[in-house]
């Protein structure tokens, strides 16, 4: 499945970036970075990256999520990642990014974390 990306508001001050498919080397995956930077430039301060419908991620995808997290930090904003499971979550654990990025089982709990 090709990567698809949609954004929606979880609450007035929380934006969810929903990803579905495969995050791998290629043109589609670069749109994640572009979209996140665009949201930050528009003044968004709380983002949730939802990986619940991502069925595969490679090292490029891991790098993209890490880059986005870094950009969010540069903009003095906050980011949570939700829904990572199976191989996707295993790769974040292997790279130890799970100790840097906050992961949540679902969008609702990630949004709850941003509310506090």
N, C-alpha and C positions, 0 to 999 in steps of 0.2 A: 504494500500500500504506500502510495506517495504521501509525503508529509502534507498535512493541512494545518492551518493556523487560523484561529478566530480569537477575538477579544470580546469580553463582556464585563459589565460591572457586577461585582458581587454586592457592593454597597456603594454609596456615592463616592467614597474615598478609597475604594479598593478595586483594582482592575485585575481580572483573571485572563491570562494568556493560555488558551487551550490548544494543546498540540495533539495530533493524531497521526499515526503511521510510523515511519522510520526517520530517525534523525541521524543522517550519515553525510559523508562528504558529498557535496553537490550544491547546486544552485538553490534548491528549495530550502535547505537548512540555513543558508545565510539570511533568509528572510526573518528568522527568529531574532537575530541581532538587530537587524534594521528596525523591526517592529518594536522591540524593547527600547531602543534608543529614541525612537519617535515618541513613544509614550512618555519617556522621561523628559524629553524636550518640551512636551505639551504640559508638563507640570505634575504628572502622576508621581505620587510618593509611596504608594503601597501596591506591590505587585505580587500576584500568585502565578507561578508557572505550573500549569496542570499537565502532568505526564501520564495520567491514568489511561489514556488511549494510545500511548506510545508502546509499540510492541518490539522495537529494536533500537538500540543506540550504539554507535561506535565511538572511537576515541575522538573523532571530530565533533560528534554530538556532545560528548562530555565537555570538551573544550568550549563549545558554544554556550552551554549552560554556565560554566565557570566564568566566561567572559561577561555574560549578562549579569551575573551576580556581582562581578567587579564593577561594571558600569553603574549598577544600582547604588552601590556603595559610594562611588565617586559623586553621584548626584545627591548624596545624603538622603537617600530613600531607603525603603525596606523591601525585602523580597523573601518569599517562602516558596518552596517547591512541594507540590502535592501529587499523590497518586502513583509515585514510582513503585514498581513491583517487579518481582521475578528478576530476570537478567538485567533489566534496566537498573534496579536498585542495587543489585550485586556489583555492577560496575562502579557505581558511586562509592560503595563500601571499599572495593579493592583500591580505588584511587584515593581513598580517605577524604573525599570531598564531603562525605556525610558528616564529618566533624567540623566543617566550615560552614556549609549551607544547612539551613534548617529544613528538614523534611517532615511532611505530615501525611497521614494516610488518605486524606480527602480534602477537597476545597473548603468545606465548611470549617474543619479544624484549623486550616491554614488562615482563613479569614478571621477566625476567633483569636488566633495568636496576634494578628495585626491590630485587632481592636484594643488590646490591652497595652 
